[in-house]
Amino acid sequence: MKPFMDADFLLSTPTAKTLYHQFAKEMPIVDYHCHVSPREIYEDKHFENITQVWLYGDHYKWRVMRSNGVGEHYITGDASDREKFQKFAEALPRAIGNPMYHWCHLELKTFFGYEGILNADTAEEVWQLTSEVLHRENMGVRGLINMSNVAFIGTTDDPVDSLEWHEKLAADPSFKTVVAPTFRPDKAINIDKDGWLAYIEQLGKVTGKAICTVKALKEALALRMNHFNQHGCRASDHGLDHTVYVPADPDTVQAIMEKALDGQTVTDREADIFKTELLVFCAQAYKYLGWVMQLHYNALRNPNSRMFKALGPDTGYDCIGPYNGQAALAQFLNALDRTNELPRTILYSLDPNDNAAIGTLIGAFQGPDVPGKIQHGSAWWFNDNKQGMFDQMISLANLGLLGNFVGMLTDSRSFLSYTRHEYFRRILCELIGSWVENGEYPHDEKTLETLVRDICYNNAKRYFAWREKE
């Protein structure tokens, strides 16, 4: 029997072990899409206990607790941090086969040196150890980032953000990790969502524009893009319920916007027309700026109306959406490619059934800008588990070039989540190692080293092309 999570965790062949330990393990991390706070990085925030760094805002862990029948009082309620941690520790042993079980123990081992197993009986031991370690001087946010060898962090930022914390980080010579903003204009584009009208007013105040026309909205977004570009932005990100492409003439788009500005509800088709106009405009601007465009889609948001009313959005109640937008996505990419305005693009579908569709679609729009110009994004959200990562990479390998893949991201709000890159790298090396051991790829160590190092770091470094701090 193999020991739990030993040095060769997830590595079953000699080739896989060599690839991981000699080539993948020490490569820097490019966390190009996440939701951590730049302010907390600049201020080097310290945490009082494991609950603050683990359970605050972590929807994955909340879902584990809810699935174990834990009341909301111990999840998002006013129970003490110690009580919340105890409830999570009691639930975790039930998570066999869930990546959360692996992630938690990787984090405990990597950051706290804990070699044991977290459960109801060991919770106090883990609480005491982690509390002691977290109070050490080097265990603030910056220390966690440095321990993880993170070279680049792409945060997720609203167009109205001042980016003051990014500016301060860029000017701080003591912190070498590049922290870049990512432009996320969802609130401006989602004309059918609650709060759109109030957001347009806010955007107008920030840009000094009266936004009463589509033209004025585009000008306001362009001003904010320039602001982001001046602060080192290398990418945008769009969270779409589903992909859209319903082009219309300017007068039609303007009439839809006027309807929404008047407080009226727009139809689904009208919303898709408006979103198409804004998405095309943004993509054209990204191409000019040299940014990467990320499209996350097929998420069904807030299906539980009772809990949405109680807790609001982004609290762990989303799921995979029932959408098939491949044709619309192809038309969208084609409209941009036709005028040579298609930026480097990463596609992430929350529906794993879309893997092959994405794999074939990206092959239709590759170009000479950079190897793998159009990317099949890493297994996202509900798919970033062992099987989901295998499935995504095998599909990409079957239909495209796995060697040009830009690799893993955390998509996390936690500064302990960098171990997800280790998890991915072990799975990557296990996959490639299995092909070599099975005689499906030559045991050419030089080529294998290049492939592994590229997927772990070099491809993303080239793809996002950030400027190093001096």
Secondary structure, DSSP 4 states (H G I P E B T S, - for coil): -PPTT-TTTT--SHHHHHIIIIIITTSPEEE-S----HHHHHTT---SSHHHHHTTT-HHHHHHHHHTT--GGGTTSS--HHHHHHHHHHHGGG-TT-HHHHHHHHHHHHHH---S--STTTHHHHHHHHHHHHTSGGGSHHHHHHHTTEEEEE--B-TT---HHHHHHHT-TT--SEEE-EE--HHHH-TTSTTHHHHHHHHHHHHT----SHHHHHHHHHHHHHHHHHTT--EEEEEESS-------HHHHHHHHHHHHTTPPPPHHHHHHHHHHHHHHHHHHHHHHTPEEEEEE-EE----HHHHHHH-SSSS--EE-----HHHHHHHHHHHHHTT---EEEEEES-GGGHHHHHHHHHTS--TTSTTSEEEPPP-GGG-SHHHHHHHHHHHHHHS-GGG--------S-TTTTHHHHHHHHHHHHHHHHHHHTTSS---HHHHHHHHHIIIIIHHHHHH-PPPP-
